[in-house]
Each structure stands twice: as C-alpha cells, then as structure tokens.
Amino acid sequence: MKSSLAQTIEKDPANWRGRDMMQLTDWRISLNDAHRDELKAAIEKVRHSIVPLLDLQKPDFTLPTLGPFLAGLNTQLEGGRSFVVIEGLPALDYDEKAGKTALWGLGLHMGQPAKQDGDGNLLHSVKDTGQKVDGSDNVRSYQTNDHITFHNDGADVFLLFCLRDGKSGGLSRLVSSVAVFDELLKRRPDLAETLMRNYWFDTRGQRTDGARVEVMPVYHHHHGLLTANMKYRYIHTAQRFADVPRLTQNQRDALQMVQDIANEPDMVMEFTLNPGDILVANNYTTLHGRTAFQDWDEPDKRRHMLRLWLTIPNGRPLPQAFKGSRIYAEAYQRRMEH
C-alpha cells in the first residue's frame, strides 16, 4: 500500500515535468484589447490620485472584465498547475511608476499584498545593484546579476513583471517542487526524509526581532498537501554563524540532490520573460531561479523586473512552522484570522 505522502504527491496537479509543460501553451495567458484598455484607464485615473500608490485598495483600481479574469486565475495557482505567465502588457510604454501602478492594481484583484522585507516594503525592484551576497549580511540574490539557484519566495504567490530585459542571459527557470520531491522519494527516500526535518535558514537581516536565523524543514506534509520552503543559498550562508549547527553530510546531499533533480532537462522549464510578461507562481509548489545575466551599459535600458508577493483567498493551510517565519508569517496569520 502506498504511503499517504506518496498518494498526496501522485494526485497533486502541481506534480508536472518541465519538458511536458514546454510543449504546451495554455500556461501562457494573453490579455485582450478590452483588458488593456481597462488597465490603461485605471492607470490614468490613479495617476491623478492624491492617495499614495501602495495605499490604494481594490475599489480604487476599476477593472470590470480584467479584474474577474485575474481573480479566476487563483484556481490555477492553488489546486491546479500552480503557475501562469500573463502576456500582453505594454511594458515598453511604461516608465517605472506606471509599471508599479499596473502591477499593484493587477495584484489587488488577485489577492492581498504581503511584506517582502524587514522594512515592510510591498513592492520590490529586481535589478542588479552591483552588490554581492557573499561577504554581506543583508544583500539578497535579487539585487545581483548572479545565477540564482532554485528557491521559493514568501507569501502564497509571487508576481514577477518584466519591464525591461537585459542584454543577454537572465532566463527564467521554473520547476515543480512536488515533482522534484516525487523523484527524490523514489531515488533516495532517506534524503527525502531528511528534508522534512529542521534546517537553519539565514534571514539576511530581514527579521524585525533581529533573529539571524530561522529553523524549519524544507518540505512539509501538512493537511494532505506537500508544501516546500527551499532557500538553498541562505541555508548555506547561515553556516557563517558559529552557533548554527554544521550541516550534516545527509543534509548537504539532500539539498544538492534537490538542485540536481530540478536542473534535469526533463524537470525544468526555461523561458524568457519578455517586456510585458508577468510570471505568477505558487511559492509552496514551485521553485524558481534564473541564469546569470549581462546588462546594457545604458541605464534606461537595463534589466528591470518588479516583484509583488500576495496572499490569495483560496490559499492552502500552512504548517505551524511558518507562524514565526520572516516571509510566511503574514500568510499564516491571515489564515488564522479567517
């Protein structure tokens, strides 16, 4: 008889292989002319508002047909494949303010924005600042042009909106964290079990209480669902603290095998986010990364993404380990309030 965990994985629609997905096109969702007209009108209305952008609420951003269309995507994000790419925004016509307005307004029709750092920022610019993670306590990968290993973000879903692409590289990479665990369970069940035990995560100086690390498993089997929390790079940078237990060989092997499986050609999706594309994905059932990139010399042409984290109305039950987490606590608390 199969274990309950194996049954959970087998029936999960989020258990897909990248090679199969790359042969399909229905995960690409295109806006139509009516949607774009509504968005343009909403941006123009907000442009003349005296209310700060991030104080605007859903009723302030009227999208008669686009709003319900976006809200309907949540059934794909939770309980479905767990990701979509929205296409067709006129990003090259946007300056940074218009881009932020568009993403904020679209996000309000899908869920509730969540804090992305210790300062409570709700909207991040993802671009190369010239800084490096190594040798720092608070620089995060999205602030560099580095290759980024497979990981997940905070809250229920992330939205990554491409305003400008770089000169070369910077391919978006996506993998099902459920499928990765499925493979690991088949090949090395001992390592799969290791990932369901505690690891120490570097908080990158983002916790308001000053805690330098958090402790929780990488994978959780909770309420009949497999929920991931993979921060490969930050688990390793946490090792710089003397009071953090040294990673065992089993722990290292388990983390590496997740990356190795995720990078297999059959598993990974790799695609370009073009200006006007928004990648939206569930953080608990997908891992994402990117290839290193080379940028343009001209400042106004440089690669620029905008990132928004959301909790969504149909979000899954979350394990108690997320209660105090720097990036999941808000989602956990919102579940408790409802």
Disulfide bonds with the S-S distance in Angstrom:
none
